Amino acid sequence: MASINSPHLSFIKTPFEAQFLRQFDGPQLGSLFIDRGEEGCYVFALHVDFFNLEGLNIHGASTSCGIISMACLNLLVDIRYKPENMYVVGIIPGLKQPSLENLNHYIQPLINDLVDAWQCSIKFSKMACYPHGQLTCSAVAPVVCDLPATRHIASMAGVGSHFYCSACNCYHKSTCGRVDFEKWEPRNKVTLREYAEQWRDAATSSEHERLFKAHGVRYSELWRLPYWDPSQQLVIDPMHCILEGLAQHHI
């Protein structure tokens, strides 16, 4: 548990030095994910993005195809995103994006594997540095997408709704420009999970609509991961947030 009490670093060289992973609880109660002894711990970034199959045109996107991929954050940054080191989980066929919570059907097989990798661990019979094999535990740390895709994969209300922030409890579009950040309260993952499970268990479409209107949350397959916390793990990718000059729409 020394990672929790160690001082914050002014410069982060690896993801494992970041505060989130230093305080990330492991599968066993009272243990940290990074303190697993001889067992390997692997952390991944999950990406979901959609592309216009016909390229850019003056009429905007008319067709859309998606990709689900993962990058292993254990790798050094200069090789982490090379094509041979990326894991292409699946392709989401067009011609339109899956509506509402239907993206769950595409990520469900991946979540099945991630649940097993977290709860049961996975034994690899042979690895480059472990010729006799190694028991490993894996987790997704950030889910990195553009702003619409983060809300889509998390099954949360869009940025144009009254629930415009996935990280805090700021509510109603009329408060979108508020700057009293000292009063912003983080969204509670326990409460969000309760809302999502209420939506999942609702018997009728009208009940689904009522719950979503009240809480801005539908059920996502990501909630099957015991550690899932959208307020901390949803990350807007730098290309959309900074390089394309859209930061003002992402905060």
N, C-alpha and C positions, 0 to 999 in steps of 0.2 A: 504493500500500500504506500510505499515511499513516493511513488509518482504523484499522488495527490498532494502531498505536503511539500514537494520540491518547489523552489521559486519559479515564477513565470520567466520564460526566456524572451529576451528582446528581439532575437532573430531566430526564426524557425527554419531548420535545414531539412528536416524530414517530417512527414505527417505524424510520425509517432512522438514528436516533440510538441505537437499542438495540444492545447489544453483539453480539447474534446476527447482525444484518444488517451491522454494521460489519466483521465478520470472516468473512462469508459468501463462500466461494470462487465465482468465476464459472466459466463453461464452459471458458475457456482456462486452461491450467495457469499458475499464478503470478499470476493476476489476480483482483481482487475483483469481486463482482457489481455493486457500486455504482459502480465505476470503469470505465465503459463509453464514455466520451467522448460523442460525438454520438448514440450509440445509446440508445434509451429502455430503461429497466429498470423493470419493473412487478412489484409484489409483491402476492400475494393471500392472504387467509385462507380456508381451506376449512371449511365447516360441514356437518355431517350430524346430523339430528335426526329423531326419530320421535314421532308424535302418535296419541293414541287417537281414532279416527274418531267414536266415540259419546259423547265427552266423559267427564268424571269420574263414576264411580258407586261405590257401596259394594262392588261386587265387583271393583274394579280394572279395568285395561285388558284388554279382550277382543279388540279389533281394533287394528291399527296400520298407519299410512301414514307414509312417510318423505319427506324433502326433502333434496336436495343443493344447496348454494348456495355462492357465493363473493363476497367483498367485496374491493374494490381498496384496499389500504392506502396507495396514493399519494394518495388523496383526503383532504381535510380531514375530521376526525372528525365535524363537524356535518352533513356531507352523505354520509358514507361508507355509512351503513346505510339511507338512504332507499330505498324500493322501486324507484324508477326507476334507481338506481345499483347495485342488487344484480344478480348474475348467477345466475339459477335454472338450475342445470345439469340437474336432472331430478327427477322425482317417482318414488318407490319405491312401487308399488301394494301394497295390503293383500291379504289381510286380516291377514297375519302379517309380522313382520320376516324378511328373508332370514337363513337359518341359517348359522352358522359363517362360512366364507370366501366364501359366495355373494354377499356384497355387492360382491365384485370385479367381477361382471358389470355392475353398474350404474355403477361409476366408471371402467370401462375406456375408454369413449370420451373422457372428460375427460382421463385420463392420456395417451392418444394425443396429444391436442393439447398438453398440457403438455410432453411429451417433445420434440415438434417445436419448441415455443416456446423450449426451453432449448438444444437441440443445434443447431438450424438457424437460429433467430431467425425472426421473422415481419415482413414488410413491409406496413404499412398505407399504402394509396395516397394517403389524404387524412385529415388530422386537424385539429382546431380550431386548434392552435398550429403545425401543420406542414402548410400547404396543399399542399406537394409530397410529402407522405408522410414516413414515418420507419421505420427498421428497429428492431425492438423485441425484447427478451429478457424472458421472464416466468418467474416461479417462485412456488411455494407456500411461504410461511414457516411460519405456524402452522396446524395442523389443530385447530379449536376445536369441541369437542362436550361433552356431559355425560360422566360417567365411563364408563358402559357403552358408549356409542357410540364413544369413543376406542379402546377395546379391540377393538370390532367392526370398525371401518374399518382398523385396523392389524393385524388378525388375530392379536392377542396374547391370552394367557390372561386370564380375567376377574379382578376384584379379590378374588373368593372363593377363588382358587387359591393355590398356594404361590408363584407368581410374581405377587405382589400389587402390585408397583411396576414401572411402565414406564420409570422414569428411572434407577433404581439396581439393583445386584445383590443387594439384600436378598432373602432366600429363606426360605420356609417360614412358614406361618401362625402358628407358635408365636413367631416373632420380630417380629410385626406391631407390637408396642408398643415396640420398641427405640428409644432416643434417643441412642445413641452415633454421632451424625451424622458425626463426624470419620472414622469407618471406612466410611462408605457410599461405595461406588465406582460411578461412572456406568456404565451399560451401554454396551458397545462396539458401535458401529453396524456395524463390519466383521464382528464375530462374529455379530451378529443377522442380518445379510444372509446369511451362510453358513448359519445355521440355517434361515432362510426358504427359501433355494434348495434345501437338502437336502430339506425337506418338499415343495417343488414337484416335485422330480425323483424322489421316492419312487414305486415301482411299484405298491405295494399299500396298501390301507386300513389294514392292520395296521402297516405301516411308518410310515404317516402318524401313527397313534395313538402309536406308540412314540416318534417324534421329538418330537411335541407334548408328550407327558408328560415327556420329558427336558429340553426347552428352553422350553416355553411359547410357541412361535411357529409360526404357519402362514404361508403365503405371501400377501402383500398386493400388489395392483397398485401401491401406493405405492413399492414397492422398485424399480420401473422408473425412478423419478426418481433420477438419480445422487447427488443431494445428500440424499436422505431419511435422517433420523436421528430415530427416534421418541422417543429419550430427551430430545431438545431441542425437537422440533416438535409433540409432542402436548400440547395445552393444554386444561385444564378450564375451561369458560366461567364467568365470575364469578357469573351468576345461580344456577347449581347449587352452586358452591363457597362463595359468601359470602352472597348475598342470601337464599337459602333456608335458611341455617344448617347447611349440610352439610359445612363445611370439615373436620370431624374425620374424615369418611369419604373425604376426597380427598387426604390427606397421610399 
